[in-house]
């Protein structure tokens, strides 16, 4: 099956973004575990699983169209505090959300097929990640980092 070259390029970019997010979430999870914030590390691990799941789906879309997956993950970085980690998660998900929304529209205009549905699912997950990261950042802003950690430990979350 063939499609517009723009859609193929967007799928390649989508795979690169999701691959980078997946690897960065892994680094964030390990950093949070080293800070003894296992409950937040678990949440970030769930985000990692979502990125990995969507990456596999978009690689399958590339293969369906007869294109070879040709993307680069990009470099990852370790951050040393919970606020920086959450800000990075928010930044990655918000950026991906904007890109994927644009890609979904372009895919629809090129060929209204299953690809647009796949973008809908990843957009929904990026919205959830953005919302949850922003919620945690709001708590940090209200309580400060030590107060946030203490409050979340009491919650068992």
C-alpha positions in Angstrom: 0.0 0.0 0.0 1.3 3.5 -0.8 0.5 6.8 0.7 1.6 10.4 0.4 5.4 11.0 1.2 4.4 13.6 3.7 2.6 10.9 5.7 5.6 8.6 5.5 7.9 11.5 6.7 5.4 12.3 9.6 5.3 8.6 10.6 9.1 8.5 10.7 9.1 11.7 12.9 6.4 10.2 15.1 8.5 7.1 15.6 11.6 9.2 16.4 9.6 11.3 18.9 8.1 8.3 20.6 11.4 6.4 20.7 13.1 9.4 22.3 10.2 9.8 24.9 10.4 6.1 25.7 14.1 6.2 26.4 13.9 9.5 28.3 11.1 8.1 30.4 13.4 5.2 31.2 16.1 7.5 32.4 13.6 9.6 34.4 12.2 6.4 36.0 15.7 5.3 37.1 16.5 8.8 38.4 13.3 8.9 40.4 14.0 5.5 41.9 17.4 6.7 43.0 15.6 9.6 44.8 13.4 7.0 46.5 10.4 8.3 44.7 9.2 4.8 43.6 5.5 5.9 43.3 6.4 8.6 40.8 8.9 6.3 39.1 6.0 3.9 38.6 3.9 6.5 36.9 6.7 7.5 34.6 7.2 3.8 33.8 3.6 3.7 32.7 4.3 6.6 30.4 7.3 4.7 29.1 5.0 1.7 28.3 2.5 3.9 26.5 5.3 5.5 24.3 6.7 2.1 23.6 3.2 0.7 22.6 2.5 3.6 20.3 6.0 3.4 18.8 5.4 -0.2 17.8 2.1 0.7 16.2 3.6 3.5 14.1 6.5 1.3 13.0 3.8 -1.2 11.8 2.1 1.6 9.9 5.4 2.4 8.2 5.8 -1.2 7.2 2.2 -1.4 6.0 3.0 1.4 3.6 6.1 -0.4 2.4 8.5 2.1 4.1 11.6 1.2 6.1 11.7 2.6 9.6 14.5 5.2 9.4 14.6 7.3 12.5 17.0 8.3 15.2 16.0 8.2 18.9 18.0 11.3 19.9 20.0 11.7 23.1 18.7 11.5 26.6 19.7 13.3 29.8 19.5 12.6 33.5 17.9 15.3 35.6 18.6 15.6 39.4 15.3 16.8 40.9 11.7 15.8 40.7 10.6 19.2 39.4 13.0 19.1 36.5 11.9 15.6 35.6 8.2 16.6 35.6 9.0 19.7 33.6 10.8 17.6 31.0 7.9 15.1 30.9 5.5 18.0 30.4 7.6 19.6 27.7 8.0 16.3 25.8 4.4 15.4 25.9 3.2 18.9 25.0 5.6 19.1 22.1 4.5 15.7 20.9 0.9 16.6 21.3 1.3 19.6 19.0 3.2 17.6 16.4 0.9 14.6 16.4 -2.2 16.8 16.1 -0.7 18.4 13.0 0.3 15.0 11.6 -3.2 13.6 12.2 -4.7 16.4 10.1 -2.2 15.8 7.3 -2.8 12.1 7.3 -6.5 12.7 7.1 -6.1 15.0 4.1 -3.8 12.5 2.3 -5.8 9.4 2.9 -8.6 8.9 5.5 -7.5 5.5 6.8 -6.5 3.8 10.0 -3.4 6.1 10.4 -5.6 8.9 11.6 -7.2 6.7 14.2 -3.7 5.7 15.5 -2.9 9.4 15.9 -6.1 9.9 17.8 -5.0 7.3 20.4 -1.5 8.7 20.8 -2.9 12.3 21.1 -5.2 11.1 23.8 -2.3 9.6 25.7 -0.1 12.7 25.3 -3.0 14.8 26.7 -3.1 12.5 29.7 0.6 12.6 30.3 0.6 16.4 30.0 -2.3 16.7 32.4 -0.8 14.4 35.0 2.7 16.0 34.8 1.1 19.5 35.1 -1.0 18.4 38.1 2.1 17.2 39.9 4.0 20.4 39.0 1.1 22.4 40.4 1.4 20.5 43.7 5.1 21.2 43.8 4.5 24.9 43.3 1.9 24.9 46.1 3.8 22.8 48.6 7.4 23.1 47.6 9.5 20.0 46.7 9.9 18.7 50.3 6.2 19.3 51.1 5.2 17.6 47.8 7.2 14.5 48.5 5.9 14.3 52.0 2.3 14.8 51.0 2.6 12.2 48.2 4.2 9.7 50.5 1.3 10.1 53.0 -1.2 9.6 50.1 0.6 6.4 49.1 0.6 7.6 45.6 
